[in-house]
Amino acid sequence: MTNEAYLYWECPDCGWDTVLHAKKAGQSCPLCASDSGHFVRLRARPARSTDRPEGPDDRKFEQPVLTRSTPPWTAEQVENLGRWQTCGWVHPYTCPNGSTLLPREDGWVCPHCAYRQTWCWAPMLNGPPPDPVEMLRNG
């Protein structure tokens, strides 16, 4: 299986390889340049999911794009945010003083100071992620 967004680059002289995003220009081999001082252009092909390069692998550094959600939130979303805050396997949102924030329909509030926060990551509105310990138990 190939991934068209990435290219697999390999040096025809020494075999050094890397996987880079397809938008990056063709590369020269850094090993050949540093060892012998000569320029060797890397050969490219679409990256395969099975490629394990010894050089940098851009696929490892791409993160999913998270969007923020802002209030007002529904009563069900506030309940899910509260479950997220108390589930115990993710770090809750806190104020600068370290107090755990409480979700409300108009945003987060600190029960001990005047701190307010008016956003959360959108997936949090669905409740906490699965318990990783429970996932390991159930295989």
C-alpha positions as CSV (number, residue, x, y, z in Angstrom):
1,M,0.0,0.0,0.0
2,T,1.4,3.4,-0.9
3,N,0.8,6.8,0.6
4,E,0.8,9.4,-2.1
5,A,1.4,12.3,0.3
6,Y,4.9,11.0,1.1
7,L,7.9,10.1,-1.0
8,Y,10.5,7.5,-0.1
9,W,14.0,8.7,-1.0
10,E,17.0,6.5,-1.3
11,C,20.7,7.1,-2.1
12,P,21.8,4.9,-5.1
13,D,25.4,5.0,-3.8
14,C,25.2,4.2,0.0
15,G,21.6,3.1,0.5
16,W,20.7,5.8,3.1
17,D,16.9,6.4,3.0
18,T,14.3,8.8,4.3
19,V,10.5,9.4,3.9
20,L,9.5,13.1,3.4
21,H,6.3,14.9,2.6
22,A,5.8,15.0,-1.2
23,K,5.9,18.8,-1.2
24,K,9.5,18.8,-0.1
25,A,12.0,19.1,-3.0
26,G,14.4,16.4,-4.0
27,Q,17.3,15.8,-1.7
28,S,20.9,15.0,-1.9
29,C,22.4,12.3,0.3
30,P,23.7,13.8,3.6
31,L,26.0,10.8,4.3
32,C,27.7,10.9,0.9
33,A,28.1,14.7,1.2
34,S,29.7,14.4,4.7
35,D,31.8,11.3,4.1
36,S,33.2,11.8,0.7
37,G,32.2,15.4,-0.1
38,H,30.4,14.5,-3.3
39,F,26.8,15.2,-4.4
40,V,24.5,12.3,-4.9
41,R,20.9,12.9,-5.8
42,L,18.4,10.7,-4.0
43,R,15.9,8.6,-6.0
44,A,12.3,8.9,-5.2
45,R,9.1,6.7,-5.3
46,P,5.8,6.9,-3.5
47,A,6.2,5.8,0.1
48,R,4.8,2.5,1.3
49,S,3.4,1.9,4.7
50,T,6.0,-0.8,5.1
51,D,9.0,1.6,4.6
52,R,11.2,2.0,7.7
53,P,13.9,4.5,6.7
54,E,17.0,5.1,8.7
55,G,16.8,8.8,8.1
56,P,14.0,11.2,9.1
57,D,10.4,10.0,8.6
58,D,7.9,12.8,8.2
59,R,5.0,10.5,8.7
60,K,5.8,10.2,12.4
61,F,5.5,13.9,13.0
62,E,2.1,14.7,11.5
63,Q,-0.5,15.3,14.2
64,P,-4.3,15.2,13.7
65,V,-5.7,18.7,13.5
66,L,-7.8,19.4,16.6
67,T,-10.4,22.2,16.5
68,R,-11.5,24.2,19.5
69,S,-15.1,24.4,20.6
70,T,-16.5,27.5,22.3
71,P,-19.6,27.9,24.4
72,P,-22.5,27.9,24.6
73,W,-22.5,24.1,25.3
74,T,-25.5,21.9,25.7
75,A,-26.4,20.3,29.0
76,E,-25.2,16.9,27.5
77,Q,-21.9,18.4,26.4
78,V,-21.4,19.9,29.9
79,E,-22.0,16.5,31.4
80,N,-19.4,14.9,29.0
81,L,-16.9,17.6,29.8
82,G,-17.4,16.9,33.5
83,R,-16.9,13.2,32.9
84,W,-13.6,14.1,31.1
85,Q,-12.5,16.2,34.1
86,T,-13.1,13.4,36.6
87,C,-12.2,10.2,34.6
88,G,-8.8,9.9,36.2
89,W,-6.8,8.9,33.1
90,V,-6.4,12.3,31.5
91,H,-5.2,15.5,33.0
92,P,-8.1,17.8,33.7
93,Y,-8.2,21.5,32.7
94,T,-7.0,23.6,35.6
95,C,-6.6,27.2,36.5
96,P,-3.2,28.8,36.9
97,N,-3.4,28.0,40.7
98,G,-3.9,24.3,40.0
99,S,-7.7,24.0,40.8
100,T,-9.7,21.7,38.5
101,L,-12.1,23.7,36.4
102,L,-15.8,23.0,36.3
103,P,-17.7,23.0,33.1
104,R,-20.8,25.1,32.6
105,E,-22.9,25.9,29.5
106,D,-21.1,29.3,29.3
107,G,-17.6,27.9,29.7
108,W,-15.1,26.7,32.3
109,V,-15.0,28.3,35.8
110,C,-12.6,27.8,38.7
111,P,-14.5,27.2,42.0
112,H,-11.7,28.9,44.0
113,C,-10.7,32.0,42.0
114,A,-12.1,34.2,39.2
115,Y,-10.4,32.2,36.4
116,R,-12.5,31.4,33.3
117,Q,-11.8,29.5,30.1
118,T,-14.0,29.7,27.1
119,W,-12.8,26.8,24.9
120,C,-12.2,23.1,24.9
121,W,-10.9,20.7,22.3
122,A,-14.0,19.6,20.3
123,P,-13.6,15.8,20.8
124,M,-13.9,16.4,24.6
125,L,-17.6,17.2,24.0
126,N,-18.2,13.5,23.4
127,G,-16.8,12.5,26.9
128,P,-13.5,11.1,28.0
129,P,-11.4,8.8,25.9
130,P,-11.4,5.0,26.6
131,D,-9.6,3.9,29.8
132,P,-6.2,2.6,28.6
133,V,-6.0,0.1,31.4
134,E,-9.4,-1.3,30.6
135,M,-8.4,-1.5,26.9
136,L,-5.3,-3.6,27.8
137,R,-7.5,-5.9,30.0
138,N,-9.9,-6.5,27.1
139,G,-7.1,-6.9,24.6
